[in-house]
Amino acid sequence: MKETPIKKSIVDGLIAKLGIQDFAKATIREVKQVAAMAEKESGVEFIKMEMGIPGLPAAQVGVDAQVKALQDGIAHSYPDIQGYPELKKQASRFVKAFINVDIAPEGCVPVSGSMQGTFASFLTCSQADRKKDTVLFIDPGFPVQKMQLQVQGVKYETFDVYDYRGDKLHDKLESYLSKGNICAIVYSNPNNPAWICMTESELKTIGELATQYDTIIMEDLAYFAMDFRQDLSKPFEAPYQPTVAHYTDNYILLISGSKAFSYAGERIGVTCISDKLFHRHYADLSARYEGLPFGLVFSTRMLYALSSGTSHSAQYAMAAMLKAACDGDYNFRQEVKVYGDRARKLKEIFLRHGFHIVYDRDLDKPIADGFYFTIGYKQMTSGELAKELMYYGVSAICLITTGSHQEGLRVCTSFIENHQYEQLDERMTIFEENNPDK
């Protein structure tokens, strides 16, 4: 056995000190904490792949607009709970320009990041019909969304889509929907953590079943237009960001400023509710909220109770970024393409040293290179692999924490620096030598 870059005693001691019983179930924050402490104690730089934080500067057009809004005195004013009118207008334009879907400005409601958008959406969907009290996740997915439901006391079901792509998706979804208790279906596209992208046929299946069983689709577009296999950067021109909105009226689109515009720190996003759903009256919502339709319950009840809206100046930033993108003055996709370049280089290193990509295809196509990808190593379990890689100064989270039933890890490309490719290659060379028969 060759000596590992970081002594095993250091990593094992820190895991014990933090009280982590099973490293396979360690949270992102716990993995990050172990990595930071091990880096400090050993003096060895970690290659950090656990946190899904943007690694690029914030979009300058947004910064400039927000600074001007603050200088003009906007900080003294409460924002309208429905949102800054210009942002609502530009969000509606953006959805048309890059998704080719018509949503009226009134249905485009600013939120404190998509995290708040999902929280308020869960509240509204789970109260719309008392017979439908359960949310369904098409996993793997973002773990915190399940935490939100835990906080709310709302039930959820989940299945790993790994074995149910393509034609198999219909019957799997219907097996849940036919019970009559599913109020909403949640998935991300591109997917966090697997970076799989739903095909048009899969989205059609989801949309048609949502209509048939009167279920709301919450489509998380946090990684908007970041399927780099095709050019989705031209406003009002095909190809467009794929969406379930082409196949049902029962949808909520969650558009975040965090990844596409690297504007994570200001907590700004837009929840876009279809025109039909926005104006729909549910008997249970009407009884509870003075006869209000779905969209106004979402904004004037849920968001108002949560935070009275989101940062006023950040809404000016988001409006400016969306407008510049729609006008063709700002190609946000060009800036984030670096994530795809990093993924391609990282995958090559891992594959060369005996790893495999866990979620590796979208039906007949290899998955895109992007913000995330997934790796496994021979017969190692997720927990074994995650802990072993810590000895080599590499941190990543286990797929089990994302609702996946596959053994492997999620790798995030956002913090990778140019000098770290050589580091990773050297460390994985030792890793492969030390783990030939796992």
N, C-alpha and C positions, 0 to 999 in steps of 0.2 A: 504493500500500500504506500502510495506517495503521500507526503504530508499535504493536508488541505490548506488553502490560503488563510483560513481562519480556524483557530483551534476549536475542536468540537466541544471542549469543556466550557469555552466562553459562551457559545450558542446554547448549549444544554442548560448551563447555569442561569442564563437570562430567561429562558423559557420557563424554567422552574420558579424563578424569582417572581415572574409575572403571573404565576398560577395558571398557565395554559395547560389544561389536562390533555387535550387532543389537538395537535397542531393542524390536523386536517380541517378543524372547525374554527381555527383562529380567524378573527376578523381582520379586515384590511388595516385598521388602526393598530391592532396588536402586532401584525407582521411588520408594519412600518416601525413600530416602537422597538421591536427586537433588532431589526436591521440597523436603526440609528444607534442603539446602545452598543451593538457588536462592532459597528464601524468605529465608534469612539474608543472602545476598550482595546481593540486590536490594532487600530491605526491603518486598517486596510479599507480602501474605498469599496463601497457596495455598488453593485449594478442594480438599481432600484426599478423594479417592474411591477410593484404591487398597487400603486395609487393611480387612479384614472384622473389625473389632474392635467390640464393643458400645459404644455411645455413651450409655448410660443408667446410672444408679446401680444397684448390686447390690440384689437383692430384700432388703428389710429383715428379713423373717421368717427368711431364711437367715443373715444377719449376726448377728441376735440369738441364734439357736440355736447358731451356731458359737462366739460369744463366751462363752456360758454353758458350753458343753462345755469350752472351754479353761480357764475359771475354775474348773470343777469338777475339773480335773486330768487330762483325757483325753490331753493331749500326751505323758504319760509311758508310755502303753500302745501296743503294736503293735496295729493293727487285725487282725481275723480276715481271712484271705486271701479268704474267701467274702463278706466285707462285714459291716457293722453290721446286725444283724437287723432293726431298725426301718426302715432304709433299704430293705432287700430287700422287706419287707412293703409299704412305701408305694410302691415302684417297681411292684410287682405290681398294687397298687390303681390307680396312675396309668395304667398300660397298659390296664386294664379301663375306667377312667373316661373316657379321652380317645381310645382307639383301639378299644375294644370287643373286646379280645382277652384271652384267659385265658393267663397265664404264671405258673407257680408262683414264689413268692419265691426258691426255690433257684436258679432260672435268671436272676435279676436280680443281676448282679455289678458292684459299683462299680469304676470305672476312673479313672485320672488324665486325665480328659477323653476325649472320643470319639477323639482322636488315639491314645491308648494302646489304646482299645477296638478300633480298626481294626488296629493293629499286631499285637495278640495274636490277633485274628480271622484275619488273613492267615496268621500262623504256623500256627494250628490247621487252617484249611481247606486250606492247601497241603501239609500233611503227612498229611491224612486218607486219601488214596488216591494211591499213587505214580503211577498212570496219569494222574491229574488234577493237572497241575503249573502251570496257567496261570489267572490271574485276568482276568475280562472287565469292562471299565469301559463303562457307558453314559454317554458324555460329552456335553456338557462336564461337568467335575467339579473336585474339589479337588486341585490339583497335588501337594500333599504326600503324598497317598495313593500316588501312583506312586513318589515318592521312598522311601517306606517299603518298597515291593517291591524297589526298586533296592538298598537297604541289605540286605535279606534275600536277595537273589539269586534272587527269584521272578519268573518270566516273566509278562507280561501282554499282553492284546490290548485294543483300544479302537475304538469307532466313535462318530461324531458323530450323535446322535439327530435332528438338525435335519430330515433328509429321511426319517425313519423313524417318524414318529408314527402313532398309530392302527393300522389294519389292517396297515400295512407293517412294524410292529415284529416280528411273529411270525416271518416268514421271515428277517429280518435276524438275529434272535437265534438261530434254529435253525441258520443257516449256520455259526455258531461252535460251538454246543452239540453239533451232530451229529459233530464231529471227536472228541469223547470226552475232551478234555483240559482242559476248564474246571471248576475246582474251586469257583469263587465268582463271582457277579455283583455289582457295586457300582454304586450310584447314590444321589444325594441327592434328597429330596422334601419341601418345595420345593427346587429345584435351585440350587446354587451353581456357576456364576455367572449362569445364565440366568433363574432364578426360574420356569421352567416347572414345572408340577405334573403328575405322571402321572395319567391318568384311571383310573377303575375298570376300564374295559375293558383298558387297557394293563397295569395291575397284575395283572389276571386272566391275561392272556397270559404275563407274566413268571412268575407263580406256577405256572401249569400246566406250562410248559416246564421250570421248576426241578424239579418233581416227576417229569416224564417222563424227564429226563436226569440226575436225581439230583445236582443242583447246589445249592449253598447261596447264598441271597440275603443280602447285607449291605445293609440299608436304612438309610442315614444320615439320621436325623431331627434334624439339628443345628438346623433352623429350624422346630421343632415347632409345629404348628397356626398357622403364620404365613401361610397362604393367606387373606388378609383379604376374599376375595369371599364367604365364608360364615362364620357364627359358630360356631367350634369350641371355644368357651370354657366350655360348660356340662358339668360332670362327669356321667357316666352318662346323658347325653342325646344323641341324634343331632342334627346330623350329627357324625361322628367324623373324626379325622385319617385320611385314606386310607392303606392299607397293603397290602403283598403278603401279610401274615400271614393275611388272610382267604382266601387261595387256595392256600397250600402250608404244609406243616409244616417245610420246609427254610429256616429264616430266622433271622437275627440282627438285632435292632433296636438301633440306637445312639442313645441319648438323652443329650443334652448339657445341662449346666447353664449353658453359656457364653452362648448367645443368648437363649433363652426366659426365663431368670432373670437375665441379665446378670451371671453369676457366673464369668466367664472366668478371673479371676486365681487362683482356688483350684484350678483344674484338676480338676474333678469331673464325672463322668458315670456312666451306668449302661448296661452292655451286657446286653440282654435276649435270652436264647436260648430258642427254643421248647422246650416240654417234651419233645417227641419227639427233637429234635436233641440236647438236653442229655444225654439218657440213651442215645443211640445209640452202639453200639460199632463202630468202624471197625477192620478187621484191622491196618492199618498203624499206627494210633495205639496199639492194644492191644499190638502187638509192641514198640513203642518206649517206651511209658509204662506198663508193668506192668499191662496190662489195663484201664486207666481209660477211662470213656466220654468223649465229646466235651467235655461241659461241665466235667468235672473236669480234663481236660487243659488246657482254657482257663484255669481259675483256679489249680489247684495246681501246674501246670508253667509255663505261659507267663507269667501275671501274677506268680507267685512269683519266677521267674527275672528278670523285668524290674524289679520294684520292691517286692516283698513287699506289694503292696496300695497303696492310695492314702491320702491324708491322713485321719487319723481324725476330726479336728474338722470337715473339709469334708463328711464323710459325714453328720454331724449336721445340717449346714446343708441338704444336699440332701434329707434325710429330712423336715425341717420344711417345705421349699418344696413338695415333692410332696404331703405330707399336707394342707397348707393349700389347695392347688389342688383336691385330691380332695374336701375338706370344703366347698368353695365359699366359703372365707374369703379366698381370694387369687386374683384374676383376673389371672394372669400375662399373658394375651393383651392385656388392656386397656392394660397398660404399654408393650408393644412395638408397639402399633398406630401409634405415631408414625413408625415406619419407612415404613409404607405412605403416610402423609400426605406425608412428604418425597419419596418416589419420585414421587408424583403431580405435585407441584410441579416437581420437576426435569425430569421427562419433558416437561411442557408447555413449559418453556423450551427444551430441546434440540430438540423437534419444530418449534417456531416458527422456529428458526434453521437449518432445513434438514437436521437429523439424522433418522435413522430408528431404530426399535427393531429389533434384529436377531432375537432370539428373541421374537416378538411375540404368539404365540397358543398356547393349549392346544386344539388341534383347532379347534372352532367358537367358542371364547371367547378374548377378549383376556387376556393373562397378568395375574396379580394385581399390585398395587403392594406392594412389600415391601423387604426388606433390600438386594437387588441388582436391577439390570436391565442390559440390554446396549444399546449404541448404535453406530451406524456413520454415516459421512458420505460420501455420494455414492460416488465411485470410489476413495477413499483406502484404502490398505491399513491393517491394524492398526498396524503400526509407524509409518507416516507420521502417522496420526491421533494416536497416543499422544504422539509427539514434538512434533507441532504444538501440541497442547493444553498442553504444558508451557510454551510461550512465553506462554500466556494464564493461567498460574498455576492450571492444572487438572491433577490427576494421577489416572490410572486405569491398570489393567493390560490387556494385550492378551489377547483370547480364545484366541489360539494356545497360550498357556501353560496353558490349562485343558483342552486336548484338542479344542477346537472347530476346525472347518475353515472357519468363517465369518470375514469381515473385520470387526473391530469391537473394542469395549472393554467390560470389566465396570465398572460404576459401583456403588459402595457408598454407601448413604445414612447410615451410622451416625454420621459426624462432621459432618454438615451443620448449620451454625448459621443462625438466622433471618435474620441480616443478609447471608448469602451468596447468597440467591436473587437479590437485586438486583445483587450483584457478578457473578454468573454471567450474568445477562441482559445486562449491559453488555459483558462480555468476549466473549460469543457473538455479540453484534451486530457487534463488530469482526472476530471470527473469520469470520463469514459474508461480510462485505464483502471481506476479504482472500482468501477461498477460494471465489469464485463458480463456478468451472468445474472443480472437482476431481471 
